[in-house]
Amino acid sequence: MWLFTKAGFFSAVRRGDRILVRSRVGSDLDRLRQLYLPELGTSQATPELDYPFRATVDPAAFAAAMPRMARDLDYPNFKAKVREIDGEDRAHVYADVWEAAHGLQELNCDMRPTKAV
């Protein structure tokens, strides 16, 4: 799962009985821990890997953090909020991600909503 939040950008995956939270920016994990997930373990530097910073957490604690993040939505435009918090450079990177994801619309000619599963 990729998460783009006010705290930063994260990749979360299951590793055994833990959730591994990975980040490209070490301070993002610190901010995640401070704002939403105090149970997040100590950050480990892994510069040789694709995500150079990692920490683990119990799945229940990770799941409990999601509603806290949702309740903290206080902005009408995410990219503008990122610009306000982290500056133009990060906002530009996030805009590039938004643009790349926009390509999904071009792949899906059927723009009707799908049924809920």
N, C-alpha and C positions, 0 to 999 in steps of 0.2 A: 504494500500500500504506500503510495506517495501522499504526503501531507504538505500542503503549502499553507502556512498559518502566519499569524503576526509574530509568532516566536521564531519562525524560520522554516526551512525545508527539510523534510525527513523522509527516509524510507524505512518502513517497519515490516519486518518479516518474522515468521515463527522459526525459532531454533530450539528444538527439543521442547522443554516445558517453559521456555521464556520467550519474550518478544525482544528481538534485537532491533534497536532503533539506531539508524545510521544517518550521518550527516556529512556534508562537505565542508561545513564551517563549525569549528569546535564550540564557539560561543552560542550557536543555535541550541546545542544540547543543554548548555548551562541555562539558557533562557527557558527552554521547555521544562526543565527541572524546577526552576524558580516559579514559573507562572502556573503550571498545570500538573506536573508530574514529579512531586518531591520524592517518590519512591524509585525514580530512575537511578540505576547504579552509577558508579564512578565512570566517567568518560575514559575511554582508551584510545590512544593515538595509533592509527593503523595507516601510516602514509603510503605503504606499498599496495594498499587495496583501493578499490574504486571509490569507496566512501572512507575518507581518512580519519573519521571519528565515529566511535560506536559506544553504546551502553546498553545494558539489558534491564528488563523490568518484568515483573509478574504480569501475565495476561489480564488478570482482573484489575490491577491498578491501571494498566494501559486503557482498558475499556472504560474505567471510571473517569479517566481524564477527558474522554471525548465529549461528554456533555458539558464539562467545564469550558472547553474550547468553544463549543457552540453557544453557550450563554454569554461568552465574551465578544460575540460579534457586535461591533459598535460602529460600523462603517458602511456607507452606501457603495463604495468602490474599493475593491481589494487592492488593485495595483496602486491607487492613490495612497492608501493606508501604508503599504509597503514603502512607498517613496517617503512618506512622512516619518516613518520609524527608522528605516535603514538607508535611505538616500536613493539618489538617482541610479547609481550603478546596479544595485540589486533590483530595483523596480524595472530596469531595462532587461535584466536576465529573466525575470518573471514574465514580462511582456513577450519575450521570445518564446517562452514555454506556451503561453496563451496562443500565440500565433501558430506554433507547430500543432497544437491540439485543434486549432480551427480547421486544420486539414481533414479532421474526422468528418466534418460536414460534407466535404467534397466526395468522400468515399461512400457516404450514405445518401443515395438519391431519394430514398423513401424517408421523408421528414415527418411522417406521422408518429405520434407518441406510441410507445410500445405498451403492451398490457403489463400490469403489475403481476409479478410472479408470486 
